[in-house]
Structures are given as C-alpha cells and as structure tokens.
C-alpha cells in the first residue's frame, strides 16, 4: 500500500477490485479541514472514467507497472503502432489506452509505455515535443492593436494550436504536451 502523495499521472491504482489508470490528479490544501487529492481515473477493463477523492495520508493500492521506451510508428484502424526499441517488435495499442495523448503523437516520437501483466495500460509523452508548422496564416497588420496576438496554426501531425503571430509555415516549434500550448521556437534544425 502507498499513500496519496505517491499518486501521479499514469499510475495504476486498484480501487474496488478494478484497475484504473490515473489520467489527472490535483492536490488540494484548503484553508480549513484536511488536504486531499482529487483524481480522474480510467477503468482499464471497462474504459469508463471516474473521479475519486482521497484524503491526504490515506492508503492507496498502487499496482506495479513495467515501463519501457517505445517509438511511435503509425496509426491504424482503432490502434496505434509502436516499436519496442530493444527487440524491434511492433506492438499495437488500442485507441482507448492512448486516449487524448494520441493527438500529440508523430512518427518517430519516443514515449514510455506502461504495461501491467504484459498489457499496455498507458503511455507517457515527453513533456515537450518539436513539431514543424504546416499551415500558418500570415499576420495581418493591426492584429496587435486589437489585442489578438495569437493565431491558430496546424502542425505536421495535424494538431492545431494557438501560437504567436510571428510563427510561419516551416518553423520548428515546441509544444507542451501537458497543456497543449505553444512553448517557443526550437533551436534544433
């Protein structure tokens, strides 16, 4: 058994005899009363998402998972394909497991795949990923005067985000995968 302080994104928790993957969590310390951790978790078997609140210091059954770095290859019908970088085997992971993280995947991206009893249960993306800007409308004179200092751009993997107006097609930019926000220009070429 572990304590609530050990809850983190991607952890697998046994709750009511079901296994859940922590998709999001937030530690809350109110002015009065006991601190607590709010979790948003996805049932591995059923795919249903639930929210559970744990009081600070409460025991939680965190299940051991095996983590391995794999390289994203491509998206199939209902699955994503990854390559085990040690054995070069291809592993198919269901869209249900990948969930929202799928929008950040691009060919060749290394991710950490968590498995429980040899079944993939979650992936962990790098915090920052470099993308090429595929579509970026030109800045219009007067945009900054109106307070509109961002524009919507499309990246090489199809993801759309808001970026500063100076970003143009062909630029290499950094995107924060935790927030989905523009994180600056890349210095890598």
C-alpha positions in Angstrom: 0.0 0.0 0.0 1.1 3.5 -0.8 0.0 6.9 0.4 -1.8 9.6 -1.6 1.5 11.6 -2.0 2.6 8.8 -4.4 -0.3 9.3 -6.8 0.9 10.6 -10.2 -0.3 10.7 -13.8 0.0 7.3 -15.4 0.0 5.4 -12.1 -2.2 2.3 -11.9 -4.5 2.0 -8.9 -6.6 -0.9 -7.7 -9.9 0.5 -6.4 -12.9 -1.7 -5.6 -11.2 -4.6 -7.3 -10.8 -2.7 -10.6 -7.6 -1.4 -12.1 -7.6 2.3 -13.0 -5.0 4.5 -14.7 -4.6 8.0 -13.3 -5.3 10.4 -16.1 -5.1 13.6 -14.0 -4.8 14.5 -10.3 -4.8 17.6 -8.2 -3.6 18.1 -4.7 -5.9 20.5 -2.7 -5.0 22.0 0.6 -8.0 24.0 1.8 -7.6 26.7 4.5 -9.7 24.6 6.8 -10.0 20.9 7.0 -7.9 18.0 5.7 -5.9 18.2 2.5 -7.0 15.8 -0.3 -6.1 14.6 -3.7 -8.7 14.7 -6.5 -8.1 12.1 -9.2 -9.6 11.4 -12.6 -9.1 7.8 -13.4 -9.9 5.5 -16.3 -11.0 1.9 -15.7 -8.6 -0.3 -17.7 -11.1 -3.0 -18.4 -14.3 -1.0 -19.0 -12.8 2.2 -20.3 -15.1 4.3 -18.0 -13.7 7.4 -16.4 -14.4 8.2 -12.8 -13.4 10.8 -10.3 -12.3 9.8 -6.8 -11.1 12.0 -3.9 -8.6 10.6 -1.4 -7.9 12.3 1.9 -4.2 13.2 2.5 -2.3 10.3 4.0 -5.0 7.7 3.1 -3.7 4.4 1.9 -3.9 3.7 -1.9 -3.3 0.4 -3.7 -0.8 1.4 -6.4 -0.1 -1.5 -8.7 3.3 -2.2 -10.0 3.7 -1.5 -13.8 6.6 -2.2 -16.1 7.7 0.8 -18.2 9.5 0.6 -21.5 10.6 3.3 -24.1 9.0 2.6 -27.4 8.9 4.5 -30.7 5.6 5.6 -32.3 5.3 4.3 -35.9 1.8 5.0 -37.2 -2.0 5.0 -36.5 -4.0 2.1 -37.8 -7.8 1.4 -37.5 -8.6 1.6 -33.8 -4.9 1.1 -32.8 -1.6 2.9 -32.7 1.6 1.0 -33.6 4.8 1.3 -31.6 8.2 -0.4 -31.9 10.0 -1.9 -29.0 13.4 -0.2 -29.3 15.2 -3.2 -27.8 13.6 -6.1 -29.7 12.3 -4.2 -32.7 8.9 -5.9 -32.2 5.8 -4.0 -33.3 3.2 -3.5 -30.5 -0.4 -2.5 -31.3 -2.0 -0.3 -28.6 -5.8 0.4 -28.5 -7.1 3.9 -29.1 -8.9 3.5 -25.7 -5.5 3.2 -23.9 -3.9 6.1 -25.9 -7.0 8.4 -25.5 -6.2 12.2 -25.7 -2.4 11.6 -25.9 -2.9 10.4 -29.5 -3.2 14.0 -30.8 0.4 14.6 -29.8 1.9 11.5 -31.5 4.1 11.9 -34.5 6.2 9.4 -36.4 9.4 8.6 -34.7 8.4 10.0 -31.3 9.7 8.1 -28.3 7.2 7.5 -25.5 7.2 5.5 -22.3 4.6 2.6 -22.4 3.4 1.3 -19.1 2.3 -2.3 -19.0 0.5 -4.4 -16.4 0.7 -8.2 -16.8 2.1 -7.5 -20.3 -1.0 -5.5 -21.4 -0.3 -1.8 -22.3 -2.3 0.4 -19.9 -0.9 3.9 -20.5 1.6 6.0 -22.4 3.7 8.9 -21.1 4.6 11.5 -23.6 7.7 13.7 -23.4 6.8 17.0 -21.7 7.9 19.0 -24.8 7.8 17.9 -28.4 9.1 19.6 -31.5 6.8 19.9 -34.5 7.1 21.6 -37.9 4.4 24.2 -38.7 2.5 23.0 -41.7 -0.2 25.8 -42.0 0.1 29.3 -40.5 -1.9 32.2 -41.9 0.1 35.4 -42.3 -0.1 38.0 -39.6 -2.5 40.9 -40.5 -1.4 44.5 -39.9 -3.2 45.8 -36.8 -3.6 42.4 -35.1 -1.6 43.5 -32.1 -3.6 46.7 -31.8 -6.8 44.7 -31.3 -5.1 42.5 -28.6 -5.2 39.5 -30.9 -1.6 38.4 -30.6 -2.1 34.7 -31.4 -3.3 32.7 -34.4 -4.4 29.1 -35.0 -1.8 27.1 -36.8 -1.6 23.4 -37.9 1.4 21.2 -37.2 2.9 18.4 -39.2 0.9 15.7 -37.3 -2.4 17.5 -37.9 -2.6 19.1 -34.4 -4.0 22.6 -34.3 -2.8 25.0 -31.6 -2.7 28.8 -30.9 0.7 30.4 -31.4 2.1 33.9 -31.6 1.5 35.8 -34.8 5.2 35.7 -35.8 5.2 31.9 -36.3 5.2 31.0 -40.0 5.0 27.9 -42.1 8.1 25.7 -41.9 9.1 26.9 -38.4 10.1 24.3 -35.9 8.2 24.9 -32.6 7.9 23.3 -29.2 4.6 22.2 -27.8 4.0 21.4 -24.2 2.1 18.1 -24.2 0.7 18.6 -20.7 -1.1 21.9 -21.6 -1.3 21.8 -25.4 0.3 25.2 -25.6 3.0 26.8 -27.7 6.3 26.6 -25.8 8.6 28.5 -28.1 10.7 28.1 -31.2 13.0 25.1 -31.5 16.7 25.7 -31.8 17.1 22.2 -33.3 17.3 22.1 -37.1 
